[in-house]
């Protein structure tokens, strides 16, 4: 018998069975289920189930993050309904307008731990793999069923191993590696796969960098994405965790449906061109393309070190196009304010927004006009993603976003980084 992958171990644990293999169908009881501004719509589906109450409210988290502060009366009404629902159901893990993006907040609050399983009504729930957890996005109907029963059946996925080796050169980041993976393997390359990351590059990543990889794997079609947790992860959770946990690791002889390796040593800045996250080329091929807006934020690259990276490029400079900066959480906002990073960004001409998703969802706080191009640190650049179908979106690292804001066109950040 061969060894087990992380996904096989994690889902067997969550289903309460001794072991599981890819292809098995399990009734999985996640440790946490979450939703956001879509909670009111999920409530209406839940009410049709006939269930009197949420079965495990202590395992439920809800954030308001996708349209905050409410840009319309309809959004405000939606938020009001969610607040009432939270009170009715006794949901303690509720995070108000301004606390931040669900994935960042749940991570900061240590609501999910290594080895655990989390299902979320958001496609980027793969994000939680940075903590060594199994994170998966589900639809609204599935989330309503989880509220009603506390469990969901699913087929254990095959796993794919991605090995990253080497260290990044100055001005090149894990975002560039993520884009290169998509460019090489396409947005369909990870369909219904559990992705496992390995390789010596992982140990060089800071805690702010690690979520980028599993977050971007949602664009790969992945069911989940996993980084092996280490002492740095355990230490960051220690002060806030409220329960014990057991980290899970794949066996050395686990079998993978596919393997891919990337040496990041020679990697240069990458960029995804409109209108697909896998339409990726080296930045050097498109330098000079005009942009009218630069956006720094989102669950992918809105953490403190992302803002800090942009500040390193922008220090002493002035932007030539709109630069929208939205911290991923109130904690990121606080840290950036205390360190002077926000001041540097503001002095360069950036507009600072309320922590949340902002224009990534096309709701407000940075919707472009027709034919205005945006360079964004987000994860998704489908046509109309930022609210305007005629407005192209480029995906890049915070360094590239900042450099392009200075120049008013796509630019190499290494020109602005001091040695």
C-alpha positions as CSV (number, residue, x, y, z in Angstrom):
1,X,0.0,0.0,0.0
2,X,1.3,3.5,-0.9
3,X,1.1,6.4,1.5
4,X,-1.6,9.0,1.8
5,X,-1.8,12.6,0.4
6,X,-2.7,15.5,2.6
7,X,-6.2,15.7,1.2
8,X,-6.8,12.0,1.8
9,X,-5.7,12.4,5.4
10,X,-7.6,15.7,6.1
11,X,-10.9,14.5,4.6
12,X,-10.7,11.2,6.4
13,X,-10.2,13.0,9.7
14,X,-13.1,15.4,8.9
15,X,-15.3,12.4,8.0
16,X,-14.4,10.5,11.1
17,X,-13.0,7.5,9.2
18,X,-9.7,5.8,9.6
19,X,-8.5,6.3,6.1
20,X,-9.7,7.4,2.6
21,X,-8.4,7.3,-0.9
22,X,-9.0,9.6,-3.9
23,X,-12.3,8.6,-5.4
24,X,-14.0,7.7,-2.2
25,X,-17.2,9.6,-1.3
26,X,-17.3,10.8,2.3
27,X,-19.7,12.7,4.5
28,X,-17.4,15.5,5.7
29,X,-18.0,17.5,8.9
30,X,-15.9,20.6,8.5
31,X,-14.4,22.4,11.5
32,X,-15.7,25.8,10.2
33,X,-18.1,27.0,7.5
34,X,-18.2,30.6,6.5
35,X,-20.0,33.1,4.2
36,X,-20.0,36.8,3.7
37,X,-22.3,39.3,2.1
38,X,-24.0,36.4,0.4
39,X,-25.3,35.2,3.7
40,X,-28.7,36.7,3.2
41,X,-29.2,34.8,0.0
42,X,-28.0,31.6,1.7
43,X,-30.5,32.2,4.5
44,X,-33.4,32.2,2.1
45,X,-32.2,28.8,0.7
46,X,-31.7,27.5,4.3
47,X,-35.3,28.4,5.2
48,X,-36.6,26.1,2.4
49,X,-34.8,23.1,4.0
50,X,-37.2,23.2,6.9
51,X,-34.4,23.1,9.5
52,X,-35.4,25.2,12.5
53,X,-31.9,26.5,13.3
54,X,-28.3,26.3,12.3
55,X,-27.1,23.0,13.7
56,X,-23.6,24.2,14.8
57,X,-23.6,28.0,15.1
58,X,-20.2,27.8,17.0
59,X,-18.7,26.4,13.7
60,X,-20.1,29.3,11.6
61,X,-18.3,32.5,10.7
62,X,-19.8,35.5,8.7
63,X,-18.0,38.5,7.5
64,X,-19.2,41.7,5.8
65,X,-16.5,42.4,3.2
66,X,-17.6,42.3,-0.4
67,X,-19.5,45.7,-0.5
68,X,-18.3,47.7,2.5
69,X,-19.3,50.3,3.5
70,X,-22.6,49.6,1.7
71,X,-22.5,51.4,-1.7
72,X,-26.3,51.2,-2.3
73,X,-29.5,50.9,-0.4
74,X,-29.8,47.3,-1.6
75,X,-26.4,46.4,-0.2
76,X,-27.3,48.1,3.1
77,X,-30.6,46.2,3.4
78,X,-28.6,43.0,2.7
79,X,-26.2,43.8,5.5
80,X,-29.1,44.6,7.8
81,X,-30.7,41.2,7.2
82,X,-27.5,39.5,7.9
83,X,-27.0,41.3,11.2
84,X,-30.5,40.2,12.2
85,X,-29.8,36.6,11.2
86,X,-26.6,36.5,13.2
87,X,-28.5,37.6,16.3
88,X,-31.3,35.1,15.7
89,X,-28.9,32.2,15.3
90,X,-26.5,33.1,18.0
91,X,-23.5,33.3,15.6
92,X,-20.5,34.5,17.7
93,X,-18.0,34.7,14.8
94,X,-19.4,37.7,13.1
95,X,-17.2,40.5,11.7
96,X,-18.6,43.9,10.8
97,X,-17.9,46.4,8.1
98,X,-14.3,47.4,8.3
99,X,-12.9,44.3,9.9
100,X,-11.7,43.0,6.6
101,X,-11.8,40.3,4.0
102,X,-13.1,36.9,5.1
103,X,-9.9,34.9,4.3
104,X,-7.6,37.4,6.0
105,X,-9.9,37.8,9.1
106,X,-10.5,34.1,9.7
107,X,-6.7,33.5,9.5
108,X,-6.0,36.4,11.9
109,X,-8.6,35.2,14.3
110,X,-7.2,31.6,14.3
111,X,-10.6,30.2,13.6
112,X,-9.1,27.5,11.4
113,X,-6.1,25.5,12.4
114,X,-3.5,23.1,10.8
115,X,-5.0,19.7,9.8
116,X,-8.6,21.1,9.9
117,X,-11.2,21.4,7.2
118,X,-13.0,24.6,6.2
119,X,-15.8,25.1,3.6
120,X,-16.6,28.6,2.5
121,X,-19.2,30.2,0.2
122,X,-16.3,31.9,-1.6
123,X,-14.2,30.5,-4.4
124,X,-11.0,31.5,-2.9
125,X,-11.4,29.3,0.2
126,X,-8.4,27.4,-1.1
127,X,-6.6,30.3,0.8
128,X,-6.5,28.3,4.1
129,X,-3.9,25.9,2.8
130,X,-1.3,28.4,3.9
131,X,-2.2,27.3,7.4
132,X,-1.9,23.6,6.5
133,X,-5.7,23.3,6.4
134,X,-8.0,21.8,3.8
135,X,-10.0,24.8,2.4
136,X,-12.6,24.4,-0.3
137,X,-15.2,26.8,-1.8
138,X,-18.8,25.6,-2.0
139,X,-22.0,27.0,-3.5
140,X,-24.8,28.7,-1.7
141,X,-27.0,25.7,-1.7
142,X,-24.2,23.6,-0.3
143,X,-23.6,26.2,2.4
144,X,-27.3,26.2,3.4
145,X,-27.1,22.4,3.7
146,X,-24.1,22.7,5.9
147,X,-25.9,25.2,8.1
148,X,-28.8,22.7,8.3
149,X,-26.8,19.4,8.8
150,X,-23.2,20.3,9.7
151,X,-21.9,18.0,7.0
152,X,-21.5,17.7,3.2
153,X,-20.7,14.7,1.0
154,X,-17.9,15.0,-1.5
155,X,-15.6,12.9,-3.6
156,X,-12.0,12.8,-2.3
157,X,-9.9,14.5,-5.0
158,X,-6.8,13.3,-6.7
159,X,-3.7,15.3,-5.7
160,X,-1.2,17.2,-7.7
161,X,2.3,18.1,-6.3
162,X,3.9,21.4,-7.2
163,X,7.6,21.8,-6.1
164,X,9.2,25.2,-5.9
165,X,13.0,25.4,-5.6
166,X,15.4,28.3,-5.2
167,X,15.1,31.9,-3.9
168,X,13.5,34.9,-5.6
169,X,15.6,37.7,-6.9
170,X,15.0,41.2,-5.8
171,X,11.7,42.6,-7.0
172,X,10.3,39.1,-7.8
173,X,7.7,37.6,-5.5
174,X,5.6,34.5,-4.9
175,X,2.8,36.3,-6.9
176,X,5.1,36.0,-9.9
177,X,5.6,32.3,-9.3
178,X,1.8,31.8,-8.9
179,X,1.2,33.6,-12.2
180,X,3.9,31.5,-13.9
181,X,2.2,28.3,-12.7
182,X,-1.1,29.4,-14.2
183,X,0.7,30.5,-17.4
184,X,2.4,27.1,-17.8
185,X,-0.6,24.9,-16.8
186,X,-3.7,26.9,-17.6
187,X,-6.8,27.8,-15.5
188,X,-8.1,24.3,-16.0
189,X,-4.9,22.6,-14.9
190,X,-6.0,21.9,-11.4
191,X,-9.7,21.0,-12.0
192,X,-11.0,19.0,-9.0
193,X,-7.4,18.5,-7.8
194,X,-6.0,19.0,-4.3
195,X,-2.7,20.8,-4.8
196,X,0.2,20.1,-2.5
197,X,3.2,22.5,-2.5
198,X,6.7,21.3,-1.7
199,X,10.3,22.4,-2.1
200,X,12.9,24.6,-0.4
201,X,11.3,27.8,-1.6
202,X,8.5,27.5,0.9
203,X,10.7,27.9,3.9
204,X,11.9,31.3,2.5
205,X,8.4,32.7,2.4
206,X,7.1,35.0,5.2
207,X,3.7,34.5,6.7
208,X,2.4,37.3,4.6
209,X,3.7,35.7,1.4
210,X,2.4,32.2,2.0
211,X,-1.3,32.8,1.4
212,X,-0.7,34.0,-2.1
213,X,0.0,30.5,-3.4
214,X,-3.1,28.7,-2.3
215,X,-5.3,31.7,-2.9
216,X,-4.2,31.9,-6.6
217,X,-4.9,28.2,-7.0
218,X,-8.6,29.0,-7.1
219,X,-7.8,30.4,-10.6
220,X,-6.2,27.0,-11.3
221,X,-9.5,25.2,-10.8
222,X,-8.2,23.6,-7.7
223,X,-10.5,22.1,-5.0
224,X,-7.9,22.9,-2.3
225,X,-4.3,23.9,-2.0
226,X,-1.9,23.0,0.8
227,X,1.5,24.2,2.2
228,X,3.1,22.1,5.0
229,X,2.8,24.1,8.2
230,X,6.0,24.8,10.2
231,X,6.9,26.4,13.5
232,X,6.3,29.9,12.2
233,X,2.7,29.0,11.5
234,X,2.3,27.3,14.9
235,X,3.7,30.4,16.7
236,X,1.4,32.9,14.9
237,X,-1.6,30.9,15.9
238,X,-0.6,30.2,19.5
239,X,-2.0,33.3,21.2
240,X,-5.4,33.2,19.6
241,X,-6.3,29.6,19.2
242,X,-9.0,28.2,21.4
243,X,-8.6,24.5,20.8
244,X,-5.8,21.9,20.2
245,X,-5.0,20.6,16.8
246,X,-2.8,18.0,15.0
247,X,-1.0,19.1,11.9
248,X,-1.2,16.7,8.9
249,X,1.5,16.0,6.4
250,X,1.5,13.9,3.2
251,X,3.4,10.6,3.4
252,X,6.7,10.4,1.5
253,X,5.4,7.7,-0.7
254,X,2.0,9.3,-1.5
255,X,0.9,9.0,-5.1
256,X,0.1,12.1,-7.2
257,X,-1.9,12.3,-10.4
258,X,0.5,14.9,-11.7
259,X,3.7,16.7,-10.7
260,X,5.2,20.0,-11.7
261,X,8.4,21.8,-10.7
262,X,9.5,25.4,-10.9
263,X,12.9,26.9,-10.2
264,X,12.2,30.5,-9.1
265,X,15.9,31.6,-9.2
266,X,15.7,33.0,-12.7
267,X,12.1,34.1,-12.6
268,X,11.5,37.7,-13.6
269,X,8.3,39.7,-12.8
270,X,5.3,38.2,-14.5
271,X,2.0,39.7,-15.6
272,X,-1.4,38.3,-16.6
273,X,-2.9,40.1,-19.6
274,X,-6.6,40.6,-20.1
275,X,-8.9,38.7,-19.8
276,X,-7.6,35.4,-18.2
277,X,-5.4,34.8,-15.2
278,X,-3.4,32.3,-17.3
279,X,-2.7,34.8,-20.1
280,X,0.7,35.3,-18.5
281,X,3.9,36.7,-20.0
282,X,7.1,38.1,-18.6
283,X,6.5,41.8,-17.7
284,X,9.4,42.8,-20.0
285,X,7.3,41.9,-23.0
286,X,4.6,44.5,-22.2
287,X,6.4,47.4,-20.5
288,X,5.0,50.7,-21.6
289,X,1.4,49.6,-22.0
290,X,-0.7,52.5,-20.6
291,X,-2.8,52.1,-17.4
292,X,-5.2,54.6,-15.9
293,X,-5.6,52.9,-12.5
294,X,-3.5,50.8,-10.2
295,X,-5.2,48.7,-7.4
296,X,-3.3,47.3,-4.4
297,X,-5.3,45.0,-2.1
298,X,-7.5,41.9,-2.0
299,X,-7.2,38.6,-0.2
300,X,-4.3,37.8,-2.5
301,X,-2.0,40.8,-1.9
302,X,-3.6,43.2,0.6
303,X,-1.5,42.2,3.6
304,X,1.0,44.4,5.4
305,X,4.1,43.3,3.5
306,X,2.3,43.9,0.2
307,X,1.7,47.5,1.3
308,X,5.2,47.7,2.6
309,X,6.6,46.5,-0.8
310,X,4.6,49.1,-2.7
311,X,5.8,51.8,-0.2
312,X,9.4,50.8,-1.0
313,X,8.8,51.5,-4.7
314,X,6.7,54.7,-4.1
315,X,8.9,56.4,-1.4
316,X,9.8,59.8,-2.7
317,X,7.7,59.4,-5.9
318,X,4.4,60.7,-7.1
319,X,1.8,58.6,-9.0
320,X,0.7,59.5,-12.5
321,X,-2.5,57.5,-12.5
322,X,-5.0,56.6,-9.8
323,X,-3.7,54.4,-7.1
324,X,-6.3,52.7,-4.9
325,X,-5.0,51.0,-1.8
326,X,-7.3,48.8,0.3
327,X,-5.8,46.9,3.3
328,X,-7.1,43.3,3.6
329,X,-8.1,43.8,7.3
330,X,-8.3,46.3,10.1
331,X,-5.2,44.7,11.6
332,X,-3.2,45.3,8.4
333,X,-4.5,48.9,8.3
334,X,-3.4,49.4,11.9
335,X,0.0,48.0,11.3
336,X,0.6,50.0,8.2
337,X,-0.6,53.2,9.9
338,X,1.7,52.7,12.9
339,X,4.7,51.9,10.7
340,X,4.4,54.9,8.4
341,X,3.6,52.7,5.4
342,X,0.2,54.3,4.9
343,X,1.8,57.8,5.1
344,X,4.3,56.9,2.4
345,X,1.5,55.6,0.2
346,X,-0.7,58.7,0.8
347,X,2.3,61.1,0.2
348,X,2.7,59.4,-3.2
349,X,-0.9,60.1,-4.0
350,X,-2.7,56.9,-3.1
351,X,-6.3,56.8,-2.0
352,X,-6.7,54.6,1.0
353,X,-10.0,52.6,1.4
354,X,-11.9,50.7,4.0
355,X,-10.6,47.2,4.6
356,X,-12.6,44.8,2.4
357,X,-12.8,43.5,-1.2
358,X,-13.3,46.9,-2.8
359,X,-13.2,47.0,-6.6
360,X,-12.1,43.4,-6.9
361,X,-15.8,42.5,-7.0
362,X,-16.8,45.5,-9.1
363,X,-19.1,47.0,-6.5
364,X,-17.4,50.3,-5.8
365,X,-14.2,52.1,-4.5
366,X,-12.4,51.9,-7.9
367,X,-14.6,50.9,-10.8
368,X,-12.9,51.9,-14.0
369,X,-14.5,53.8,-16.9
370,X,-14.8,52.0,-20.3
371,X,-11.4,51.5,-21.9
372,X,-9.5,52.4,-18.8
373,X,-6.9,49.8,-18.0
374,X,-6.2,48.7,-14.4
375,X,-3.1,46.9,-13.1
376,X,-4.2,45.0,-10.0
377,X,-2.7,42.8,-7.3
378,X,-5.9,40.7,-7.3
379,X,-6.3,37.1,-8.4
380,X,-8.9,37.5,-11.2
381,X,-9.1,39.6,-14.4
382,X,-12.1,38.2,-16.3
383,X,-13.9,40.6,-18.5
384,X,-16.1,42.8,-16.3
385,X,-14.6,41.6,-13.0
386,X,-14.0,45.1,-11.8
387,X,-17.5,46.2,-12.9
388,X,-16.8,47.4,-16.4
389,X,-16.7,44.9,-19.2
390,X,-14.9,47.3,-21.5
391,X,-12.1,47.9,-19.0
392,X,-9.1,45.6,-19.3
393,X,-7.4,44.3,-16.1
394,X,-3.8,43.2,-15.7
395,X,-2.7,41.0,-12.7
396,X,0.7,41.6,-11.1
397,X,2.6,41.8,-7.9
398,X,2.4,44.8,-5.5
399,X,5.8,45.9,-6.7
400,X,4.6,46.1,-10.3
401,X,1.4,47.8,-9.3
402,X,3.3,50.5,-7.5
403,X,5.9,51.0,-10.3
404,X,3.1,51.2,-12.9
405,X,1.3,53.8,-10.8
406,X,4.4,56.0,-10.8
407,X,4.8,55.7,-14.6
408,X,1.2,55.6,-15.8
409,X,2.1,52.5,-17.8
410,X,3.3,49.0,-17.0
411,X,6.7,49.3,-15.5
412,X,9.5,47.2,-14.0
413,X,9.7,47.8,-10.2
414,X,13.4,47.0,-10.0
415,X,14.1,50.4,-11.5
416,X,12.7,52.0,-8.3
417,X,14.0,49.6,-5.6
418,X,17.1,50.8,-3.9
419,X,19.9,48.3,-3.3
